[in-house]
Amino acid sequence: MKQNTRLNNSQEENLRIKLVESNNKLISLTAHISTLERMVKEEQDGKYEAYKRIHALNTEVTELKKLLATD
């Protein structure tokens, strides 16, 4: 059985094109995921710092109340 090499080459080329497109999409999505992970980390770090500051301020308020109560 004789194969049509032109058709076969065209199918291979189409598969190559799809493979390159899929690879480019994968690279793009991977970069997007990395960006989102970094943004979430920054937001979580910011919240953590805010809660630390709230705790420090609440401690300071408590100490001031104790100081005023003793006067």
C-alpha positions as CSV (number, residue, x, y, z in Angstrom):
1,M,0.0,0.0,0.0
2,K,1.5,3.3,-1.1
3,Q,1.3,6.2,1.3
4,N,0.6,9.7,0.3
5,T,3.7,11.4,1.7
6,R,2.4,14.9,0.9
7,L,-0.8,14.3,2.9
8,N,1.3,12.7,5.7
9,N,3.7,15.7,5.8
10,S,0.7,18.1,5.9
11,Q,-0.8,16.2,8.8
12,E,2.6,16.2,10.6
13,E,2.9,20.0,10.0
14,N,-0.6,20.6,11.4
15,L,0.3,18.5,14.5
16,R,3.5,20.5,14.9
17,I,1.6,23.7,14.7
18,K,-0.9,22.5,17.3
19,L,1.9,21.4,19.5
20,V,3.6,24.8,19.3
21,E,0.3,26.6,20.0
22,S,-0.3,24.3,23.0
23,N,3.2,24.8,24.3
24,N,2.8,28.6,24.0
25,K,-0.5,28.5,25.8
26,L,1.1,26.4,28.5
27,I,3.9,28.9,29.0
28,S,1.4,31.7,29.1
29,L,-0.8,30.0,31.7
30,T,2.2,29.0,33.8
31,A,3.3,32.7,33.9
32,H,-0.2,33.8,34.8
33,I,-0.4,31.3,37.6
34,S,2.9,32.5,38.9
35,T,1.7,36.1,38.9
36,L,-1.5,35.1,40.7
37,E,0.4,33.2,43.3
38,R,2.7,36.2,43.9
39,M,-0.3,38.5,44.2
40,V,-2.0,36.2,46.7
41,K,1.2,35.9,48.8
42,E,1.5,39.7,48.9
43,E,-2.1,40.1,50.0
44,Q,-1.7,37.4,52.7
45,D,1.6,39.0,53.9
46,G,-0.2,42.4,54.0
47,K,-3.1,41.0,56.1
48,Y,-0.6,39.3,58.5
49,E,1.3,42.6,59.0
50,A,-2.0,44.4,59.6
51,Y,-3.1,41.9,62.2
52,K,0.3,42.2,63.9
53,R,-0.2,46.0,64.0
54,I,-3.7,45.7,65.3
55,H,-2.5,43.4,68.1
56,A,0.3,45.8,69.0
57,L,-2.1,48.7,69.1
58,N,-4.6,46.7,71.2
59,T,-1.8,45.9,73.6
60,E,-0.8,49.6,73.8
61,V,-4.4,50.6,74.4
62,T,-4.7,48.1,77.2
63,E,-1.5,49.3,78.8
64,L,-2.7,52.9,78.6
65,K,-6.0,52.0,80.2
66,K,-4.2,50.3,83.1
67,L,-2.0,53.3,83.5
68,L,-5.0,55.7,83.5
69,A,-6.8,53.5,86.0
70,T,-4.0,53.7,88.5
71,D,-3.9,57.5,88.4
